[in-house]
Amino acid sequence: MKTPAIIGILLIVIGIASFAYQSFSYTTTEKAIDLGPIQVTTEKQHTIPLPPVIGAVALIGGVLLLLKGRN
């Protein structure tokens, strides 16, 4: 399989996944209080939204690369 075809398939998968999951989140641990031997930590959850435009661009780019790889 040629490299453009492999990249095209990966872009199609990424495009479909971005349509399925509209955002992704991760958790960080931060110190809230630090008084010598006493420490209090908190966990914050951060969410990063994925606009549908990103999925559409990845999907269209993947299809174009697959079509280009056929030639």
C-alpha positions as semicolon CSV with decimal commas, in nm:
position;residue;x (nm);y (nm);z (nm)
1;M;0,000;0,000;0,000
2;K;0,129;0,346;-0,087
3;T;0,196;0,613;0,174
4;P;-0,078;0,857;0,055
5;A;-0,335;0,577;0,082
6;I;-0,230;0,494;0,438
7;I;-0,240;0,861;0,541
8;G;-0,578;0,895;0,367
9;I;-0,722;0,602;0,565
10;L;-0,586;0,750;0,889
11;L;-0,742;1,088;0,809
12;I;-1,077;0,923;0,737
13;V;-1,065;0,741;1,071
14;I;-0,971;1,064;1,252
15;G;-1,254;1,250;1,076
16;I;-1,513;0,990;1,172
17;A;-1,384;0,980;1,530
18;S;-1,405;1,358;1,561
19;F;-1,768;1,346;1,449
20;A;-1,842;1,069;1,701
21;Y;-1,664;1,241;1,992
22;Q;-1,736;1,612;1,988
23;S;-1,475;1,682;2,259
24;F;-1,211;1,516;2,470
25;S;-1,123;1,577;2,832
26;Y;-0,831;1,521;3,063
27;T;-0,769;1,560;3,436
28;T;-0,487;1,746;3,609
29;T;-0,389;1,741;3,975
30;E;-0,299;2,073;4,136
31;K;-0,193;2,173;4,486
32;A;-0,465;2,375;4,657
33;I;-0,297;2,418;4,997
34;D;0,066;2,361;5,091
35;L;0,131;2,418;5,463
36;G;0,453;2,233;5,533
37;P;0,368;1,867;5,591
38;I;-0,001;1,925;5,513
39;Q;-0,087;1,931;5,147
40;V;-0,427;1,940;4,983
41;T;-0,462;1,861;4,614
42;T;-0,754;1,904;4,381
43;E;-0,833;1,741;4,050
44;K;-0,952;1,963;3,768
45;Q;-1,113;1,827;3,457
46;H;-1,041;2,016;3,135
47;T;-1,253;1,973;2,822
48;I;-1,134;2,062;2,474
49;P;-1,413;2,087;2,216
50;L;-1,355;1,963;1,861
51;P;-1,539;2,169;1,599
52;P;-1,712;1,968;1,325
53;V;-1,503;2,160;1,069
54;I;-1,192;1,969;1,182
55;G;-1,368;1,637;1,123
56;A;-1,495;1,747;0,784
57;V;-1,151;1,868;0,671
58;A;-0,986;1,543;0,785
59;L;-1,253;1,333;0,617
60;I;-1,239;1,522;0,286
61;G;-0,859;1,524;0,291
62;G;-0,853;1,149;0,351
63;V;-1,090;1,082;0,062
64;L;-0,885;1,304;-0,168
65;L;-0,564;1,125;-0,071
66;L;-0,727;0,787;-0,137
67;L;-0,843;0,904;-0,478
68;K;-0,498;1,043;-0,555
69;G;-0,338;0,715;-0,448
70;R;-0,548;0,521;-0,697
71;N;-0,395;0,704;-0,993
